[in-house]
Amino acid sequence: MGTYRVSRSISMAADPALVHRLVSDLREWQTWSPWEGLDPEVRRTYSGAPAGVGAHYAWSGNRRAGQGSMEVVGATPDRVVVALAFRRPFRSTSEVTFELVPAGARTEVTWVMTGEQRGLAAVFGRLVSMDRLVGQDFERGLARLKAVAEA
């Protein structure tokens, strides 16, 4: 079994409250998620709270989009924590955290994903790190989040 941590940061000219809303309202992810568009016919289900703790989102799509769910499990003005569970193409769970730090008229946003790899995923993880698998996606997502927040 192996643990992983993927982290990327960006600075944006946006109020932390706006960035918080874009991250804690899972419906807003459609505007900035790096995985948006993998399957134009993906099926989405939203339940629970409209945003913040208790907000839940599930998706099921083609081979590229896979199937899984996210739930906001923690939220403070400077942090949003999401429980992420994939069902397909592989089973995994991760904790995703967005840290929001005011810096003058800007917000420093750090996107962190942590978890454990078990079984075949642990073996695969020794060959290809999670950072290599999703690091560029995080960079693309943060760039899109910045564009939406600064618009």
C-alpha positions in Angstrom: 0.0 0.0 0.0 1.3 3.5 -0.9 0.2 7.0 0.0 0.1 9.8 -2.5 -0.2 13.6 -2.4 -0.7 15.8 -5.4 -0.6 19.6 -4.9 -0.8 22.6 -7.2 -1.2 26.3 -6.4 -2.1 29.5 -8.3 -2.7 33.1 -7.4 -5.8 34.9 -8.7 -7.2 38.4 -8.6 -10.4 37.3 -7.0 -12.1 37.6 -3.6 -11.7 34.4 -1.5 -15.5 34.2 -1.0 -16.0 34.0 -4.8 -13.4 31.3 -5.2 -15.0 29.4 -2.2 -18.4 29.5 -3.9 -16.9 28.2 -7.2 -15.4 25.3 -5.3 -18.0 24.5 -2.7 -20.9 24.5 -5.1 -20.3 21.3 -7.0 -22.6 22.5 -9.9 -20.1 25.3 -10.5 -17.4 22.7 -11.3 -18.9 22.5 -14.8 -17.5 26.0 -15.4 -13.9 25.2 -14.5 -13.2 21.5 -14.0 -10.3 20.1 -16.1 -12.3 17.0 -16.7 -15.3 18.7 -18.1 -15.9 17.6 -21.7 -14.4 14.1 -21.4 -18.0 12.9 -22.1 -20.5 15.3 -23.5 -23.3 12.9 -22.5 -22.1 12.3 -18.9 -25.1 11.8 -16.5 -24.9 14.0 -13.5 -26.9 13.8 -10.2 -26.8 16.5 -7.5 -28.2 15.9 -4.1 -27.9 17.1 -0.5 -27.2 20.8 0.3 -27.0 23.2 -2.7 -23.4 24.1 -1.7 -21.0 23.6 1.2 -21.1 20.7 3.6 -23.5 18.0 2.5 -23.4 19.0 -1.2 -23.2 15.8 -3.2 -22.5 15.1 -6.9 -22.4 11.8 -8.7 -21.5 11.2 -12.4 -21.5 8.3 -14.8 -20.0 8.6 -18.2 -18.0 6.9 -20.9 -14.7 5.1 -20.4 -12.8 8.4 -20.2 -15.1 10.1 -17.7 -15.7 7.0 -15.6 -18.1 6.9 -12.7 -17.8 8.3 -9.2 -19.0 10.8 -6.7 -17.9 13.8 -4.6 -19.2 15.2 -1.4 -18.3 18.4 0.4 -17.4 17.1 3.9 -15.8 20.3 5.3 -15.9 24.0 4.7 -14.5 27.0 6.4 -13.9 30.4 4.8 -10.3 29.4 4.0 -10.8 25.7 3.1 -13.1 23.3 1.3 -12.7 19.6 1.8 -14.2 17.1 -0.6 -14.5 13.3 -0.3 -13.9 11.8 -3.8 -14.8 8.3 -4.7 -14.2 6.7 -8.1 -16.1 3.5 -9.1 -14.9 3.2 -12.7 -12.5 2.7 -14.4 -10.9 1.8 -11.1 -12.0 2.0 -7.5 -10.3 4.6 -5.3 -11.0 7.2 -2.6 -9.2 10.4 -2.0 -9.5 13.5 0.1 -9.4 16.7 -1.9 -8.7 20.1 -0.2 -8.8 23.6 -1.6 -7.0 26.0 0.6 -7.8 29.7 0.1 -5.4 32.3 1.4 -6.1 36.0 1.0 -3.1 38.0 -0.3 -4.1 41.6 -0.6 -6.5 41.9 -3.6 -5.6 38.3 -4.6 -6.3 34.8 -3.4 -3.7 32.0 -3.2 -5.5 28.8 -4.1 -3.9 25.4 -3.4 -5.6 22.2 -4.6 -4.4 19.1 -2.8 -5.4 15.5 -3.2 -4.3 12.7 -0.8 -5.1 9.1 -0.6 -3.8 5.5 -0.5 -3.2 3.2 -3.3 -3.9 -0.5 -2.7 -3.5 -3.7 -4.6 -2.8 -3.2 -8.3 -3.1 0.5 -8.0 -0.2 0.5 -5.5 1.9 -1.5 -8.0 0.9 0.8 -10.8 1.7 3.8 -8.5 5.3 2.7 -8.3 5.6 2.9 -12.0 3.5 6.1 -12.6 3.0 8.5 -9.7 -0.4 10.1 -9.0 1.4 13.5 -9.4 2.3 12.5 -13.0 -1.2 11.2 -13.6 -3.2 14.2 -12.4 -0.8 17.1 -11.8 -1.3 18.6 -15.2 -5.1 18.3 -14.8 -4.8 20.2 -11.5 -2.8 22.9 -13.3 -5.3 23.1 -16.1 -8.2 23.2 -13.6 -6.7 26.0 -11.6 -6.0 28.0 -14.7 -9.7 27.6 -15.7 -10.8 28.4 -12.1 -8.7 31.6 -12.2 -10.3 32.6 -15.6 -13.8 32.1 -14.2 -13.1 33.9 -10.9 -11.4 36.9 -12.6 -14.1 37.3 -15.3 
